[in-house]
Amino acid sequence: MNELNEFFATLADEERAAASAHLASRIDGMADQDDGPIRARLFAAATLVAGAELFANLDSPQAAAAQLRRLADRLDAGAGVKH
């Protein structure tokens, strides 16, 4: 059972990394457009809202809120911020 848990944890990490890379490439692609910064912000916000709603439906609204708080803490700490 422990090996199965490790497999699922690895799979989840890989999926998060793939999703993050995909979103980053989509946002980077928008930056060169005339209205790129606005498009990128709207896309990022829509993705965040959709992810939060999906998370709430798959788990619970409380779990989604806790996950968003962890994300906010990471952003406050500067993790993942491109300078």
C-alpha positions in Angstrom: 0.0 0.0 0.0 2.9 2.4 0.7 4.2 1.9 -2.8 0.8 2.8 -4.2 0.7 6.0 -2.0 4.2 6.9 -3.3 3.1 6.3 -6.9 0.1 8.6 -6.4 2.2 11.3 -4.7 4.7 11.2 -7.6 1.9 11.3 -10.1 0.3 14.3 -8.4 3.7 16.1 -8.3 4.3 15.5 -12.0 0.8 16.7 -12.9 1.2 19.9 -10.9 4.5 20.5 -12.6 3.1 19.9 -16.0 0.1 22.1 -15.4 2.3 24.9 -14.0 4.6 24.7 -17.0 1.7 24.8 -19.4 0.2 27.8 -17.7 3.5 29.6 -17.6 4.0 29.0 -21.3 0.5 30.3 -22.2 1.1 33.4 -20.1 4.6 34.0 -21.6 3.0 33.6 -25.1 0.5 36.4 -24.3 3.1 38.8 -23.1 4.3 39.7 -26.7 0.8 40.7 -27.8 -0.4 44.3 -27.8 -2.7 43.7 -24.9 -0.5 40.9 -23.5 -0.3 42.0 -19.8 -4.1 42.4 -19.6 -4.7 39.1 -21.4 -2.2 37.3 -19.2 -3.8 38.6 -16.0 -7.3 37.6 -17.1 -6.1 34.2 -18.1 -4.3 33.7 -14.8 -7.3 34.9 -12.8 -9.7 32.7 -14.8 -7.4 29.7 -14.3 -7.2 30.3 -10.6 -10.9 30.6 -10.2 -11.6 27.5 -12.3 -9.1 25.5 -10.3 -10.5 26.7 -7.0 -14.0 25.7 -8.1 -12.9 22.3 -9.3 -10.9 21.7 -6.1 -14.0 22.7 -4.1 -16.2 20.2 -6.0 -13.7 17.4 -5.9 -12.8 17.9 -2.2 -14.6 20.6 -0.2 -14.9 24.4 -0.2 -12.9 24.4 3.0 -10.0 22.4 1.5 -10.0 24.8 -1.6 -9.9 27.8 0.7 -7.0 26.3 2.7 -5.1 25.5 -0.6 -5.7 29.1 -1.8 -4.3 30.4 1.6 -1.2 28.2 1.1 -0.8 29.7 -2.4 -1.2 33.2 -1.1 1.5 32.5 1.6 3.9 31.2 -1.2 3.3 34.4 -3.2 3.9 36.5 -0.1 7.1 34.7 0.5 8.2 35.4 -3.1 8.0 31.7 -4.3 7.4 31.4 -8.0 7.7 35.2 -8.6 9.5 36.0 -11.8 11.5 39.3 -11.6 
